Amino acid sequence: VRSAWRTGNALLPPQYAFALAALIAAGAVWLCLMAVLQSPWFGIQLDRDPQRVGIVQAVDQTAAATGLAPGDRVTAFAAPDGEPVPLEPLSLVSDLDHAGGFTERAALLAHLARLYEATRHSTARVTLDDGRELTLERTRRALTELPAGVWVLVAGIIPFLVGAGVWSYRDGHVATRLLLLAGASFMLIALSNLLYAYRQPTIDPQLLQYAVHANRLGTFLFFFSYVALFWSYPFRLGSIYVVHALLAIAALLFVNEITQTIEWPGDPFAFPVVISLPFCLAFIAMQWWLSRERPVERAVLQWFALSMMVGMILVTGLYFLPGLLGAEPVLALELAFAVGVISYLGLMLAVVRYRLFQLDLWWLSAWMWLLGGSAIVALDLLIAHLLNIASTYVIVASIFIVGWLYFPVRQWLWRRLFWRGQSPMEWVPAELFEAIVAARDAGSLRATWASLLQRMFHPLQLAWSADGIESPYTGEEGLTLHVPDLVGDGTMKLSCRNAGRRLFSPDDARLVASLLQMIRPALQGRQSREAARRIERERIMRDLHDDVAARLLTLTRRLTNPADAASVQAALDALRETIYRLHRPEGSNLKTALADWRFEFAERLDSHHIEFAWDLPDELGDIKLDANSLANLGQILREAVSNAIRHAAPGQVTVTARRRPERLCLAVIHDGARTHPDHWQAGTGIANIRYRVRQLGGEVCWRMHDGQCECQWWFPVDTGHPGGQTATGHSSEGSTTHGD
């Protein structure tokens, strides 16, 4: 359904194409403003009145010297030696879109041509409704004397820049070309209106005729390219020839405007525009139905249709439809254009939010570049206008203000609004290399990789699966990113980038692929070292099992002294545990070890006629211990039980364990203690316990309470493996021993 996008266009790089579009827009605005400023101007601003007069709103000093004042009512203009040309109801109307049928429009244009002949000289006579006749001198209109509505129409270049920005980066799809055509048509409508909307009282008839024709062509192309756009995006509803047919209809409507062959019912200009709206809504409904099982396309369509159609519906219903019905437009000309510009600004937000047309960060950087350059030019013009100084000093002042004020402020705004810290390529590789070197096992390396992905993309969810992939890729139209695991054949699935505020892009997948490519040699080196360690462990394990263990087993059968046989059996058990640790270096669940230790301690204490209590909750079974931690924990328990038997002659020994937030607490409690732990002289057994607790990264203490002695220790438990808890030890030589 979705065609492959082609980056850039065939003739120019995207940045240059976008810059060329900006230059075209700036040049068109400049030409139109120059044409407006060179039209007849006598230092007065007139407002339309339906009673065939122009109400004076403001006058300059030259016009005021003739006795003209705000509030006066002008009824006619005349050349110095010509007949007065009376004002008509539509003489000063800013909007020629609702001038009536072809006959009425031709009459209005002829009347405006007569007004131009009366005002094109260096002076003109004006007739007031009180009978006075005043002679006004024609002056050059200043840019600051243009009304605010002019700048609303100048903002009509924004849709063109939006369309050009999309097209310059993604010109390989009919939708982007239609968006460019719609934006260019909108600019054509706005600038053609600019030429005659603020005439005082008129402009060159030939230029006016061209402007009216340009306005008609732009309007038809704009509305019918809109219809074609929703035929093509986000799904193509059918044949491309439908798009060609719609644009051909727009061209035929323009030809009809020129030839005046068919006069449509009501307003011949508004009728085709109003008729296009139902087709647009019908195509949107078809797109909505096609996206019923595609949530991403549905979200794109919602925002795209909302941003584009709200303006179209308002302008059609409140501006063109009243004209078709013979009524005054509800929406003023400037407000109609403002609604259209705002619609395109909504489209700009959709490009960032939903990654329309796969633009994302390219779009942001292109606009920051364009707006930054425009801001510098605008600042230069503003300084020249406000300070009114020579051009040389303007350049010096501009350099000073831009360098010391504009750029620092812009950088501050960039950091506040858009900057997200260092690029991942600056800090991720170093942390990955460090993790690869320092990781004790595959689980800790996987946990580090998951943490880095979380910090890079801030997904709403990160899940691990056993299904392996070769390279990263985006899924579900950008909702998910699938990343290979650093160890094994697993996959990390990240969902909803930046907590759902953005979609994943192909650039994100390429970034992860680049990181994996950089660290692959380190991973291969780690795997080689692990393989060498595994081979050496297997060799040692075989030697211990086949030689040392066999000799100890033979020795236990030959010894007749039970104490000696028990000592040798204990050594054999320790050797078997060492062999098991070599065989299973990744460790196992605590549940398995607990069952073995419980049986071992019960048998041992029973031989000394000591009661044994085992108080460990079942919830500890989900903790996974690596081999070193498993061995250290077992030796701590054995040493604590041995110390109780050897030094206290207890009647009962109790082993307890409790799970605390992020740590595990265990204790061996017994009665029969003769002295307080503070008076003990630490021997080898206590030293061994402290050493092994430090290896676990924990702490240990001994204390007396209620006539019982308690050896208690605790160590951290982390989430280091998908699907379970991992307790991993580390050296902690600086740890201190104290009570809980």
Secondary structure, DSSP 8 states (H G I E B T S, - for coil): -------B-SSS-HHHHHHHHHHHHHHHHHHHHHHHHTS---SEEEEEETTTEEEEEEE-HHHHHTT--TT-EEEEEE-TTS--EE--TTTT-S--TTS-SHHHHHHHHHHHHHHHHHHSSSEEEEEETTS-EEEEE-----GGGS-THHHHHHTTHHHHHHHHHHHHHB-SSHHHHHHHHHHHHHHHHHHHHHHHHT-SS---HHHHHHHHHHHHHHHHHHHHHHHHHHHHSSS--S-THHHHHHHHHHHHHHHHHHHT----SS-TTHHHHHHHHHHHHHHHHHHHHHTTT-HHHHHHHHHHHHHHHHHHHHHIIIIIHHHHTTS--SS-HHHHHHHHHHHHHHHHHHHHHH-GGG-THHHHHHHHHHHHHHHHHHHHHHHHHHH---HHHHHHHHHHHIIIIIHHHHHHHHHHHT--SS-HHHHHHHHHHHHHHH-SSHHHHHHHHHHHHHHHH--SEEEEES---SS-EEEGGGTEEEEE-SSTT-EEEEESBGGGTB---HHHHHHHHHHHHHHHHHHHHHHHHHHHHHHHHHHHHHHIIIIIHHHHHHHHHH---HHHHHHHHHHHHHHHHHHHHHH-TT-EEHHHHHHHHHHHHHHHHHHTT-EEEEE--GGGGGEEE-HHHHHHHHHHHHHHHHHHHHHH--SEEEEEEEEETTEEEEEEEES---S-GGG----HHHHHHHHHHHHBT-EEEEEEETTEEEEEEEEE-EEEETTEEEE--B--TT------
